[in-house]
Amino acid sequence: MDETTVTTDLRRYLADELLIPEAAIDARSDLADAGLDSIGLVELIAYIESRFRVALSPEDCISENFRTLPGIAATVTAAARG
C-alpha cells in the first residue's frame, strides 16, 4: 500500500461523507474546515482500520495527523508498515 492509493481512497470516502466534491479536497485542505467533526473523525478511523487492515494507536490519532489528507495517508502507510 502506498500513500497515493490511500490518498485516492480517502479522498473519495471523505467527499462522500462530507457531501462535497472530491476536487474540493486537496493536499492543503484543512479537513476540519471542510466539515470533519469529532464524530466524523471516529468514523474515519474505523473506516481506515477496516479498509486498510491497520490498527491505529492513540498516538497515531492526534489532530496533527488528521488535519490534512497527506497527513492521514502518511499515518496510515506508517501504521501498515508496523
C-alpha positions in Angstrom: 0.0 0.0 0.0 1.4 3.4 -0.9 0.3 6.9 0.0 -1.1 7.7 -3.4 -3.5 4.7 -3.2 -4.5 5.7 0.4 -5.0 9.3 -0.6 -7.2 8.4 -3.5 -9.4 6.1 -1.5 -9.7 8.5 1.5 -10.5 11.5 -0.8 -13.4 9.5 -2.2 -14.6 8.4 1.3 -14.3 11.9 2.7 -16.1 13.5 -0.2 -19.0 11.1 0.2 -19.1 11.6 4.0 -18.8 15.4 3.9 -21.0 15.8 0.9 -18.5 17.8 -1.1 -16.8 17.2 -4.5 -13.6 15.2 -4.4 -11.9 18.2 -6.2 -12.6 20.3 -3.1 -10.3 18.1 -1.0 -6.7 18.8 -2.0 -3.3 18.4 -0.2 -3.7 21.7 1.7 -7.4 21.4 2.7 -7.9 21.5 6.4 -10.4 18.7 6.9 -12.0 20.3 10.0 -12.7 23.4 7.9 -14.2 21.1 5.3 -16.7 19.7 7.9 -14.9 16.8 9.5 -16.1 16.9 13.1 -15.2 14.6 16.1 -17.9 12.0 15.2 -16.7 12.0 11.6 -13.2 11.6 12.8 -14.1 8.5 14.8 -16.0 7.1 11.8 -13.0 7.8 9.6 -10.6 6.0 11.9 -13.0 3.0 12.0 -13.1 3.1 8.2 -9.3 3.3 7.9 -8.8 0.3 10.3 -11.3 -1.8 8.4 -10.4 -0.8 4.8 -6.6 -0.9 5.2 -6.5 -3.6 7.9 -4.3 -1.5 10.2 -4.5 -0.7 13.9 -4.1 2.9 14.7 -2.7 3.6 18.1 -3.9 6.6 20.2 -0.6 8.3 19.4 -1.4 7.9 15.7 -4.8 9.6 16.1 -3.7 13.0 17.1 -5.2 16.0 15.4 -2.0 16.9 13.6 -2.0 13.6 11.8 -5.7 14.0 10.7 -5.7 17.7 9.7 -5.0 17.1 6.0 -5.3 14.2 3.5 -1.5 13.8 3.2 -1.2 13.6 7.0 -3.7 10.9 7.2 -2.2 9.0 4.3 1.3 9.1 5.9 -0.2 7.9 9.2 -2.0 5.0 7.5 1.0 3.9 5.5 3.3 4.1 8.5 0.9 2.0 10.6 0.7 -0.5 7.8 4.5 -0.9 7.8 4.4 -1.5 11.6 
